[in-house]
Amino acid sequence: MRAFAYLDHNATSPLRPAAFDAMVEALRAAGNPSSVHRSGRTARGIVDAARRQVATLAGALPSEIVFTSGGTEANNMAIGGSGRGRVLVSAVEHDSVLRAAPDAKLIPVDAEGVVDLGALERLLAASDEPALVSVMFANNETGVLQPIADVVRLARKAGALVHCDAVQGAGKVPVDLHGLGVDYLSLSAHKFGGPTGVGALVVRDGAPFASDRRGGGQESNRRAGTENVAGIAGFGAAAAAARDGLAVEGLRDRLEASLLAIAPGARVFGAGARRLGNTTCISMPGVKAETQVMALDLAGVCVSAGAACSSGKVQRSAVLRAMNVQDSEAATAIRISCGWNTESDDIECLIAAWRDLYIRVVHSDLTRARAA
Ligand SMILES: Cc1ncc(COP(=O)(O)O)c(C=O)c1O
């Protein structure tokens, strides 16, 4: 069995070999894509090739791709760039959406984490002011998929624009800008084997968009600043490699069945909804998420205690709270996320470490109870 298992792909997925190679090649080709000389043209060629690869992954036209520094910037640009003052966002969005729209009205979710379409309809009808609706493709903590086609249908009826944060969906399951009918789609390379610090906002041809960046005319005046050529090359290569998505449902299902059998009372959050095949958010009754993450880390297994945040601090999950999960139960939930290089051995390694921890905890509880 493996001594190390990386099961935190929703935080960052390790760089795919094809992305690494493309980046090294791009780093060798010095040049600014805006320069007219040969070095500039080489860099422009790299960026344009990657643009086509990313467009194919997102079901978009190359001209609809705006490269950014990642999903956070793409989400901020969509909210700010749509020009809509009235914004409706789901209660389970990533902070880069919630904090970009602090005055937004929250669309509630049900106990499985699926957006309440009736509530969305009522919120849309509450005012004549044109709105922007932002609902994510898949949740980063639970993997729950949102009914984007229904969201678009309701939004269109009310004359609203739609933004979809597809950072956790792209490269894992098919994502199609035009098939979904959304106006803006956010992507991030490092969630499916590209490098960190690069992503894209896909802006549907004809959708209103105004950039608040001041500077050069890069990205067809939609995102000023010299492009991150090597990062974009890695993004494109990862997008091409990820085109077929992930086939890890079998591993995920085996993992969940084993963990639920080990710890009676454990719960998989969002289990009743359509979910990404790579994500499990599960509680171990009575054992704090931080304790589980540390114990698993000591056993060589990397998972997360909810959404990774920059401070490294573990906060109570706003996603689970929106799903009406008690704080005491949410405090025991960890996120396990598989990816492109996950194998059966990784899952076995996690199951063994989780079982060891659970037995240790139950045993020490029993010892304490006997001593009392
Ligand atoms: C759903 C979702 N949106 C946006 C982001 C931010 O992406 P990035 O890390 O590229 O800024 C993340 C990252 O965790 C995410 O999970």
The ligand as a Tripos MOL2 file, in Angstrom:
@<TRIPOS>MOLECULE
LIG
   16    16     1     0     0
SMALL
NO_CHARGES

@<TRIPOS>ATOM
      1 C1        -15.6620   27.1840   -6.5680 C.3       1 LIG1
      2 C2        -14.3950   27.9860   -6.5680 C.ar      1 LIG1
      3 N1        -14.3910   29.2060   -7.1450 N.ar      1 LIG1
      4 C3        -13.2820   29.9610   -7.1780 C.ar      1 LIG1
      5 C4        -12.1080   29.5420   -6.6080 C.ar      1 LIG1
      6 C5        -10.8880   30.4190   -6.6730 C.3       1 LIG1
      7 O1        -10.0150   29.9740   -7.6670 O.3       1 LIG1
      8 P1         -8.4660   30.4220   -7.6400 P.3       1 LIG1
      9 O2         -7.8050   29.6470   -6.5680 O.co2     1 LIG1
     10 O3         -7.9620   30.0880   -9.0060 O.co2     1 LIG1
     11 O4         -8.4470   31.8970   -7.4070 O.co2     1 LIG1
     12 C6        -12.0610   28.2920   -5.9850 C.ar      1 LIG1
     13 C7        -10.8330   27.8280   -5.3060 C.2       1 LIG1
     14 O5        -10.8620   27.1350   -4.3230 O.2       1 LIG1
     15 C8        -13.2400   27.4880   -5.9750 C.ar      1 LIG1
     16 O6        -13.2590   26.2860   -5.3990 O.3       1 LIG1
@<TRIPOS>BOND
     1     1     2 1
     2     2     3 ar
     3     2    15 ar
     4     3     4 ar
     5     4     5 ar
     6     5     6 1
     7     5    12 ar
     8     6     7 1
     9     7     8 1
    10     8     9 2
    11     8    10 1
    12     8    11 1
    13    12    13 1
    14    12    15 ar
    15    13    14 2
    16    15    16 1
@<TRIPOS>SUBSTRUCTURE
     1 LIG1         1 GROUP 0 **** ****
